[in-house]
């Protein structure tokens, strides 16, 4: 297996995720970007675990998935409640604390 | 047997009595102090009788002082220096200060002078201040003045002396500015206070020097350790003490406040000049004798200061038309004699104190006489507006005449016994000193005779030069009786205390026994020369101010006279040399403070505020911007890690 393939793929995924988070306004899409970043990290964890023949990386990946799932639950709940009150899911409209 | 028993009992009782007086000597300070506090707190209901409380407190202090003195006289001469420990004042680790009193002939001489003359002045003030609505407050201040002065002379350490010293300064400020509803009086009080502070600085520095060298400030330790200290250090301490003395005693160059201090009521002037204030400097110099003896340079400076002041005061006295200011100038001059004597070394200490005592009597009498004249002349002080008052104020004239003869030094009046001895002592020594100092003292006596006679003749003799509606009248008994007592003192005290050198012997436990050397001129020659000069002064004054007519406005005069009328430009010099530069200094310091220090501190504040203004823009409320910031930070960290790893 060629390590650089995995690294390039993970980097691409991370970059796409980051760009999504930074550039999109819709909170749901931003969330998807975050998920992409997390999974890019997961991919690297698994890759290196495989190369080193060590299970720790894979265990770590599972942890990340679990925590991400919990985070998605909380995050989506927040987004839904914001959408209900403000009729918008845009992250730029969430500025009540600013003023 | 019974007689012996009785004698023993009597002796025991006497010892008990002397023990009581000596161990409760703190009452001397406490009585007038309590009376002052009472009078200030009692309020209006004490207005009608409060002044008698003040008189009683002062009188009681005098009787108590008499008791202490008599009990001390009962002791052996060698043991006449008593220390009375009162309480532990500042116990702070290795620094331990006790408050205590020192009962010895020197301090008790002062106690008796201050309380006796003070009591007479109190009595006089009862009548003099009768019309004043705040007479009670006046007596409270007088009592406080007495208490502060007694604390000053009874203290057994320089620090406790300093407390009394400051108290005297405060009391003088309150009393000089007693009629402070008029601006010049308030200004005069402030001037006195500020000039005194300059002197106080000297005492504070001297205290620090003593702390640093001897580790103590009580007289016993300091005087014990002084002979072993380096002469440079003793000189510095001595000069600082002299500065303090100059401030309090109105000696050159800090003499300017005394003339203005005449703004206070006349009894205050009498008190300041005779008993409670200007004598403190002489006391300090004489008390610090062991320090000065280790520092011949400082001693020389003391003599020079005394000599300069005695001539300075005499010259100013020649030209003053204000009766009180002329007397004030004469005080400056007479204190100059005392300081000169104190600087002459062991020979002079007793003479300085002796002259101080006789001066206390005649100067208080002269001031009370001047007050009596003002009382009869509607507060007129211009001597050119007096004249021929002898008929109208017979008692004042007679008492004033005795004071005048005493200050002139005509035998057998008091001043002769003390001043003549000082002039003699000034002629003792080798080289140029006896000639210079002796001649200065001799000429001073001549000038004194002239201006005091001028004052006397202008006031009581010659022609009437009053303003139209004045009806001079003799003062009431309450005023004349103290004047008579002081006049008797002016006449007799000097002679009585000189019998067999009684006063010198009485002071010997403090000053030590010293034979005075042979003067460069023989004693009879000096005495005759002094008397000749004095009589010449009287004659010229008589011819000019009693026989010929005195103009009611000051005539045009030479530059010297004009200078003397303006106190030899002392105020102008002080203003040009100290006040204006001082003001410029403070102004430039304020400027520097605003432009440099404040600017720095304020600039720092503005920098923080401005940077906050810039950084504030980062918090724009857009979640994506925050995310971008995080990413940027992450990238920077990454780059840094990679760069430093390779």
Interface residues (C-beta under 8 A of the other chain):
Chain A: X18 X21 X22 X23 X25 X30 X91 X92 X94 X95 X97 X98 X99
Chain B: X619 X620 X621 X622 X623 X624 X627 X628 X631
